[in-house]
């Protein structure tokens, strides 16, 4: 089972990484004849702290039932992949889906998101994280994993791709 999870995480990382480059970016990279090496030191702990702050703000937005606060996590051209649905393309579609989920929530459950692994290069970061859903009384209900690909834009990281899974058994009636 762990091998399957590791494979799925690796596969999701590859899909996100390849889908993050636009054809224009790829063409520009191919046209470059000279590589310029820039020695920029990355403060890993600072990036990790920034990404965890994004996750905490996302969770706080969910708990406050504030779709705009949750959607602040995403870039305008983000794509979000979830189980059992078509990908949500663009911040507007993501925000609409979040608002709909919040409006349908009558239980008051909340989520906690934690970084498991973080890979940083230049102005990009890939986070592998875990989420846990709790009842309003603090009882753990379910959990899962996610991968988020971030790009630094205007001095802050924004999620441009994400994908979420659950570790809960599949409901055979679905």
C-alpha positions, 0 to 999 in steps of 0.5 A, a space after each residue: 500500500 505504501 508503494 502505491 501511495 509513493 508511486 501516486 505521489 511521484 506520478 502527481 508530482 511529475 504531472 504537476 511539474 510538466 503541466 506548470 510550464 506553458 508552451 511559451 516558456 518551453 519555447 523560450 527555454 529551447 531558444 536560449 543558447 547560453 546558460 547563465 548560472 546564478 548562485 542564489 542561496 535559498 533560505 529553505 526554512 523561510 520558504 517552508 515557513 511561508 508555505 505553512 503560513 499559506 496552508 494555515 491561512 487556507 484552513 482559517 479561511 475554511 473555518 471562517 467560511 470565507 471563500 475569498 480568504 481560501 482562494 487567496 492561496 491560488 494564482 489567477 491561472 491555477 488548476 486544482 485537481 480533486 477526486 471524483 471531479 473535473 479539474 477546476 481551471 482558474 481562480 474564479 472557478 476554484 473560488 466558486 467551488 469553495 463557496 459552494 462547499 462552504 455554503 453546503 457545510 452544516 457540520 462545522 468540521 475543520 481541516 489542518 494542513 501540514 507540510 510533509 516534504 518541500 522541494 524548492 528551486 529558484 522561485 518555485 516550490 513543490 509541497 507534499 502535505 497531509 490534511 486531517 479533518 476534525 469534527 467541531 469537537 476536535 475528533 479526527 474524522 478522516 485524512 489524506 495527502 496533497 501536492 501543491 506547486 507554487 510559483 513566487 509572484 510579486 514577492 509571494 508564493 501562490 499555488 498554481 497547481 494542486 491535487 488532493 487525495 484521501 486515505 479513507 476507503 472508497 465508498 462502493 456506492 459512489 
